[in-house]
Amino acid sequence: MTTPTEPARVRLDKWLWAARFFKTRALSAEAIDKGHVSVNGQAAKASREPRVGDTIEFRQGTEARVVIVRGLSAVRGPAPVAQRLYEETPESVARRLAAAEQRRLAPEPALSQPMGRPTKRDRRTLKDWGDRWSASLDDDGSE
């Protein structure tokens, strides 16, 4: 049964946006189009209408989440209101917390590396290293 503020029908992409899983409706539609969202174990389309009690599985970034629909809304409201639209399964919460703990304990080494082209100063340092530590067979180091 729906209340006056709760619509009888709402699109899946709009519900994911209203429940604050995605920042824009376009991002939620894109995730659905890429096949990152399934409803009750079946691949979903953006126009699908979720119902109360449906289980929605989706990837949000690198994390997989499983939620049960508890309410419908076509408008994006404040976070406390949006959190009443769904209930995350205990298994999903446990996986998310375990992944967060793993990221905290063992951060990705590539993230600590600076990205982009070397600066002029970096190039000079690299050139100096090349002059001092030459691995060529012609250079015996005695002159």
C-alpha positions in Angstrom: 0.0 0.0 0.0 1.3 3.4 -0.9 1.0 6.7 1.0 0.2 10.0 -0.7 4.0 10.8 -0.8 4.9 7.3 -2.0 4.2 6.7 -5.7 2.7 3.5 -6.9 5.2 3.1 -9.7 8.8 4.4 -10.1 11.6 3.5 -12.5 14.6 1.6 -11.2 17.1 4.2 -12.2 15.0 6.9 -10.5 14.7 4.8 -7.3 18.5 4.2 -7.2 19.0 7.9 -7.5 16.3 8.8 -4.9 17.8 6.2 -2.5 21.2 8.1 -2.9 23.2 5.2 -4.3 24.2 7.3 -7.3 24.8 11.0 -7.5 22.8 11.5 -10.7 20.1 9.7 -12.4 22.2 9.4 -15.5 24.9 7.5 -13.5 22.3 5.1 -12.2 21.0 4.5 -15.7 24.6 4.0 -16.9 25.2 1.4 -14.2 22.0 -0.4 -15.2 23.0 -0.3 -18.9 26.4 -1.8 -18.1 24.7 -4.7 -16.4 25.9 -3.8 -12.9 22.3 -4.0 -11.5 20.1 -7.0 -11.1 16.6 -7.3 -9.4 15.7 -10.6 -7.8 18.7 -12.3 -9.6 17.7 -11.1 -13.1 19.4 -8.5 -15.2 17.5 -5.2 -15.0 16.6 -2.4 -17.3 16.3 1.3 -16.3 12.6 1.3 -16.9 11.9 -1.7 -14.6 9.7 -0.8 -11.7 10.9 -2.1 -8.3 8.4 -3.3 -5.8 8.6 -3.4 -2.0 10.4 -6.6 -1.0 12.5 -6.8 -4.2 16.2 -7.7 -3.8 18.5 -5.4 -5.8 22.1 -6.3 -6.3 24.5 -3.7 -7.8 28.0 -2.5 -7.8 28.8 0.9 -6.4 32.4 1.6 -7.5 34.3 -1.5 -6.6 31.9 -2.7 -3.9 29.0 -5.0 -4.5 25.9 -4.2 -2.5 22.6 -6.1 -1.9 19.6 -4.2 -0.7 15.9 -5.0 -0.1 13.4 -2.4 -1.2 11.4 -1.1 1.8 9.8 1.9 0.2 9.4 3.7 -3.1 10.2 7.3 -3.9 10.6 9.3 -7.1 12.1 12.3 -5.4 15.5 12.6 -3.9 15.2 13.7 -0.3 17.5 14.0 2.7 19.7 11.1 3.6 17.7 9.9 6.6 14.6 9.7 4.4 16.5 7.9 1.6 17.8 5.3 4.1 14.3 4.3 4.9 13.7 3.3 1.3 16.0 0.2 1.6 17.5 -2.3 4.0 21.0 -3.6 3.3 21.4 -7.4 3.9 23.8 -8.4 6.7 26.0 -10.3 4.3 26.4 -7.2 2.1 27.3 -5.1 5.2 29.9 -7.7 6.3 31.5 -7.8 2.9 31.6 -4.0 2.7 33.2 -3.7 6.1 35.7 -6.5 5.4 36.7 -4.8 2.1 37.1 -1.4 3.9 39.3 -3.0 6.6 41.4 -4.7 3.9 41.9 -1.4 2.1 42.9 0.2 5.4 45.4 -2.4 6.3 46.9 -3.0 2.8 46.6 0.1 0.6 47.1 -0.2 -3.1 50.8 0.6 -3.8 50.1 2.2 -7.1 48.1 4.9 -5.4 51.2 6.2 -3.5 53.0 6.8 -6.8 52.9 10.3 -8.3 51.2 10.4 -11.7 52.0 12.3 -14.8 55.1 13.5 -16.6 58.3 14.1 -14.7 59.1 17.8 -13.9 62.3 19.5 -15.1 63.8 18.9 -11.8 62.9 15.2 -11.9 64.4 14.8 -15.4 67.7 16.4 -14.2 67.8 14.0 -11.2 67.2 11.0 -13.5 69.9 12.3 -15.9 72.4 12.5 -13.1 71.6 9.0 -12.0 72.1 7.8 -15.6 75.6 9.5 -15.7 76.7 8.0 -12.4 75.4 4.5 -12.7 75.9 3.6 -16.3 75.6 0.0 -17.1 77.4 0.1 -20.4 80.2 -2.4 -21.1 82.4 0.3 -22.7 82.6 2.4 -19.5 85.0 0.8 -17.1 85.0 3.7 -14.7 88.8 4.3 -14.8 90.1 7.4 -16.5 
